[in-house]
Amino acid sequence: MEEFFRVALELIEASERHEVYRGEECINLIASEGLKSPAVREMLSLTMDLESRYAEGENDLRGHVKKRYYQGQKYISVIEDCTTELMKMLFKCSWADVRLVSGTHANLATFKGLSMATKSRKMVVAPLSAGAHISHDYTGLAGMVLGLENIEHAYDVERMNIDPDRSAQIIRAAKPGIVTFGGSLFLFPHPVKELSEVAHEVGAYIVYDAAHVLGLIAGGAFQDPLREGADFMTASTHKTFPGPQGGVVLADLKDERMEKAIKSVQYAIFPLSTSNTHLGRLPATGIAALELKIYGEALAKQTVRNAQTAGQYLYENGLKVLGERYGFTMSHQLAVDVREYGGGKRVSEALEEANIILNRNLLPYDDQNNRENPSGIRIGFQDVTRRGFYESDIKYLCDLMLDVIKGRRKPEEVRKDVIALRREHSEIKYGFQSIKEAIEHLQKSLKGI
């Protein structure tokens, strides 16, 4: 019993220390981690009863609640329908499903549903080595769980992008049921428009994994997959989309072909892969969508601007930043080859000692079995942008990183400056500071209409 109590006390203390460490003392450059506004955090705290509730059931072709198998749903159904409508309006589409609990879950349901609809096990995907998410790959969800056969897009390492001409040949030869775009190391818009015709020509559905760039898409600063020919867009809701952890699938119900696919994806969501849909996140997800509707364009543009500024500055100061010929990035993230400085493992761990948090990352030309010490690091700028970093702040942050990477100062010396810089940016921008502020904005806006 004594050991049980000791571990419980350690859990509480570690949780408290984490909130200070990562929430107040570190600069976060993890490309897959978003930052919630005070209003989104408050909405989460106000809806704790939802955390304990279930809402199993079926949705209609608008994405609205159609049938539920539990009682006590009258407000839960309104909450889900409103969140769905906000996402549909934000992304200008006619169908959405917000019941997914993560981006990987969104991929699971979409890949499963479309493989059933097409009766095909073939899926053309970006190579894992070139930035695709593990859920797309034969070694992950797509292959090991769903049993799909992966055929890889042709990839141009210099451009850090899919090669549309060679991929068109691959799609025509393979005749897959699904063609995917998007990924985790995602610097430039993928050639959806260029390959949509050939994908549809062979009967494939296009799935665009927007997990990393959903907020940039909402802000009009990246690409618009559903208008460029994608049939489905899957995403998580906690990266550049700054909401609570969760997932979403979006699509346009245009014709019988899409109706068939949407029904199949809905079946893959429930009953095949969902029971508890983690309802407590939905109101906060809706508030995050509201914030992006109002502030999303400015946030997205500044995020990309900050990433490009960092790319140029690090390059000018001797680092090998990939995509140099194309402006380094058009998204929120950079890929940097740090082999000259000991590799991704050494550099990411040294930066962690300085309280700069990012991740080591395989680059397309790496030995894919050398995951422990790849050549690269991946740097994301969505968190610092929301904390109010502008170009001058980014350059100073890059100087601190260069001090560590090049060994000009010890990480523990740099850490003091990192903490000071972090504390200069304590207010979260591009969002509401409270639910009261959000309500007042909505009321004022409605009166002016």
N, C-alpha and C positions, 0 to 999 in steps of 0.2 A: 504493500500500500504506500509506503514511503516513497518508493521509486516512481510509482504512478503519479503522486502529487508533485514530485520533483520535475518530471517531464511536463506536466500541465503548467507549472510555473514557468519553465523554460519557454514553452510555447507562447505564453502571454508576453513575457519579456522580449522575445525575439520579434513578435509582431509589433510591439511598441517601438522597438529600436529600428525596425525596417521603415516605419512611417517617417521617422526623422531622417534616416540615412538616405533613402531613395527620394523621399518627398521634399527634403530641405537642403541636403548637403551634396547631392550629385547633380551633374549635368547629364541628362539622358539623351543619347544619340542612337538608341536602338530603333531601327527603322520600322519595326512591327508593333511599337507601343505608342498608344495615343495618350492624350491628356484631357481629362474631363474638366469642364468648367465648374465653378461653384454651384451653378443652378442645376447642372446634371447630377452632381454629387448630392445636392439637397433633395432632388426628386427621388433618387435611390433611397435615401434615408426616410422619405415620407411614405414609401410604398412597401414597407417591410412585410405586411400581411400577405401580399402577393407572392412572396418568397415561399410560402407554405402551401400554395394552392395548385390544383391541377385543372387542365382545360383540354382534355383529349377530345378529338372530334374532327369533323370534316369542314373544309372551306369551299366556297363557290368559285366561279371563274373570275370574279373580281378580286379574289383573295380575302373575302369577308367570311366571317363565321357563318356556317350553314347548319351544322348539327353538333351538339355537344353531348357527352355521355356522363357528365356530372351536373349536379344541381349547384345553385349559388353563383351562376355565371353572368347575371344580368349586367354587372359593371365590367367584369373581365372581358366580355365580348365587345363592349364599347371601347375599352382600352386597346384591345388587339386591332379592331377595325380602324380606329383613329390612327394608331401607329402605322398600320398598313397604308392608309390613305396619305399620310404625310410623306412616307417613302415613295409612293407612286408619284405624287405631285412633284417632289424634289427631283426625281430622276425622269420625269416626263414619260411614264409608262403606264400601262393599263392593268398590270397584274404584279403583285408582290406577295411574298410569304415571309413573315417575320418570326416564324416559330423555330427557326434554326438556332441552335445554341452556340455555334461557332462557324467560322468560314470553312473549316474542314467538313463539318456536318453539312453545310450548304453544298459543297462539292460532292459529298457522298450521295445525298439525295438526288442531285441533278444528274450525276453520272449514271446512277442506278436507274432513275426514271427514264432517261433518254436511251440507255442501252436496252431497256424493255420496249420502249416505243419503236425503236429502229430494228430490234432483234439482231443487233450487231454487237460484237465484243471488241471491235476495233476502235481505237481512239488515237488521233494524231495530237502529239503534245510537244511542247518545247522540251529540250533536253534538261534533265535535272542539273547537269553540270553548267548549264547556261541560265540558271535562275528559276526554273520551274519549281513549284511547291511540291513537297514530298507526296502530297495527296494526289498529284497527277501521275505519279510514277509507278512503274511495275514493281518497284521495291517497297512501295507504300500502299496507301488506300486503294488506288485504282487497280493495281495488280494483285496484291496479297489479300485484299478483302473482297473486291468486286470481281476479280478474275478477268479484268480487261486486258487486251493485248495492246501494248503501246507501240506506236510507230512515231519516230521523232521527226519534228520539223527540221529542215536545214537551218543551220545557225551561222551567222556571220560574226565572228569574234571581234573583228575590227569595229564593226558598227554596233556591237553588243545588241543585236536584234535578229529576229527571224528573217531569213532570206526569202522574200515572197516568190521569186521566180522558181527557185529550186523546190520550195515547199509546195507550190502549185502542182508540180510534177509528182511529188510524193503523194499528195491528196488524191490526185486522179488515179494513180496506180493502186493505192491502198483501198480506196472506196470505204472509208470509215463511217461509223455511225455518228461520231462526235469529233469535232476539231476544237482544240482548246487554245486559248491565248491567256496572257497574264502570268503572274508568278511572284516570286519573293525578292529576287535581285532584278529590279525592274526599273531601268533607267529611261527608256524611250518608249513611246507609244508603239504597240504592235501593229502589224499590217493587216488589220481586220478588214478594212475596206478593200484592199488589194486581193484578199483571198476569200472574201465572202461568196463571190459568184461561183468559184470552183467548188467550194465546200457544199453549197446548196445544189450545185449541178450533180454531185454524186450522192445526194440524199442525206448529207450530214447536217446535224445541228451544231451551231457554233456556241461554245460556252466560254465566256470571258471571266477569268478569275480576277476580280477587281479589289481583292482584300486590301492590298497595299495602297491603292490609288483612289479608293471610293470617294474620299473627301475632295481630292483634286478634281475628279470628274464632276462632283456636285458643284464645285466652284468654277467650272468651265476652263480649267487650266491644264488639262491633259489631253484626253480624247473622249469621244462620246460613243462608246461601243454599240449601244442599241441603235443609234442612228447610222452607224457605219456597217451594220450587217450582222452583229451578234444577235443570237436568238435568246440567250440567257446570260445574265450577269450574276455571278455569285460573289459574296463578299463577307468579311467580318465587319463588325461595327465599332472597332476600337483601335484603329490605326490612324490613317489620315481622316477617317470619319471618327470624330472624337466623342464617342458614346461609350456605354458600358460594354463589357464583353458579350458578344452574341453574333448571330449570323443572319443573312438575308439572301433571298433569291428574287431577281427582278426580270420581267419580260413584258413583251407586248403581245396581247391576244389579237392577232391580225386576221387569222383564217383558220380553216379546219386543221391544217398541219400543226399550227401552234396550239390549238385547243387540245388535240391529241397529246402533244408533248407536255403541256401544262398539267393535264389530268394525270399523266403518268408520273410526273415529278411530285405532284401533290400526294399521290398514293405512296411514293417512296418516302415522303416526309411523314405522313401518317396513313396507315399504321406501321409501315416498315421500319422507320428509324427514330421515331419520336414518341415519347410518352409525356414526361414532364418537360414543358417548354421553357422553364425558368422565367416565369411571368414577371418577376420583380424587376427585370431590366427594361421591360417594354415602355413604361412611361418616360424613363430617362432617355431611351433611344429616340422617342418622339421629340423630346426637348432638344437633343443634339441635332436632329433633322431641322428643327425650327431655327437653331443657331446658324446652321449652314445656309439656310434659305436667306438669312439676313446678312451674315458676315462671311459666308463661304467663299465668295469671289476674292475678297481682299485677303483672306487667310491663305487660300490656295496659291494665289499669285506670289505672296510674300514667302511662302514655304519654298516654292520652286526657285525664286530669286535668291533666297539664302543658300540653297543647295548649290546653285550655279556659282555664286560668289565664293563659297568654300572650295569648290572644285578648281576654279581659276587660281585662287590664292595658294592652295596646297601645291598645285602644279607649278606655279611660279617659284615656289620655295623648295622645289626639288623632289616632290613625291610623284610617283607614277599613278596618276588618276586616269582611270579608263574612260574611253569615249571622248578623248581630247579633241579630235577633229570635228565632233558634233556638239560641242559645248558642254561636255562632261555628263550632263543629265537634263532631262525635261520633267523629272519627277521630284520626289522629296528626298532622294537618296543618292549616294555616291558609292562607287566601288574603287578601292585603292589597293594597288599592289605594293606590299611592304616587305617583299623578300629581302631587299637590300638592308632592312633594319631588323632582321631576325624572324620574319614571317608573322602571320596573322595571330598565332597563339601568343607569342611573346609581346607583340605590340598591344593587343587587346588587354592582356593581363597587366602590363605596365600602365596603360591608361586607366584601368580600373583602380590601381593603387593611387592614382591622382584624382579619383572620383569622377572620371569621365567614362561613361558607360556606353560601349558599343560592342559589336560582335565580330569575331573572326568569320571569314566567309571564303568558301571555295570559289575560285575564278574559273572561267570556261576552259582554260588551258592547263589547269591543275591535274595532278593525279587524283582521281576521284576517290581513291582508297585512303588518301592522306587527309582525312577529315580533322585530325587532331591539330595539325599545323599547316593550314592552307596558306596560299600566297597572300590572300587578301583580307581586308577589313571592309565592312559595310557601315556606312554612316548615314543616319536619318535625321532630318531637320524639322519634323512636324512638331515635336515637343518644344524645342527652344523657340520656334517661331511663335507658338501660342503663348509663350512666356514673355514675348515682346522683344525678342532679338531682331535687330536689323543688321544691315551689312557691316557696319563698324563693329558691332558686337561679335558677329560671326568671324571677322578677321582676327579679333583679339582671342577668341576661343581657338581658332586655328593656330595662333602663335603658342598658346598653352599646349596644344596637342603636339606641335612640332618640337617644343622643348622636351617633351617626354620621348617622342619617337626617335629624335636625333640624339638623345642623351645629353642635351645641353644643361638640363637640371634634373635632379632626382625627383621621382614622382611625389614623394612626401612634401617636397618644397613647392611643387606646382599645386598640390592639393589645397593649400591655403588660399591661393588665388582663385581656384575653381569654386571653392565654397563662397568666397566673397562675391564672385561674379554671379553665382546662382542666387545669392540673397539680394542682389540688386534687381532681380527680376522675379519678384514674389507674386505679382498680380497676373492672373491669367486673362489674356486678351481675346478678342473675337468671340465673345459669348456674354451671357448674362451672369451677374454676380449673385443673383438670388432668383427664386421662383417668383417672388413679389415683383421684381424688376421685369421678368418675362411677362407676367400678367398685365402689368401697367403698359408695356409696349404693345401687347396684343389689343388691349382695350382702346388705346389711343389710335392704333392703326385702323381698327374696325370703325371707329367714329369718323375717321377721315375718308372712308370709302363711300 
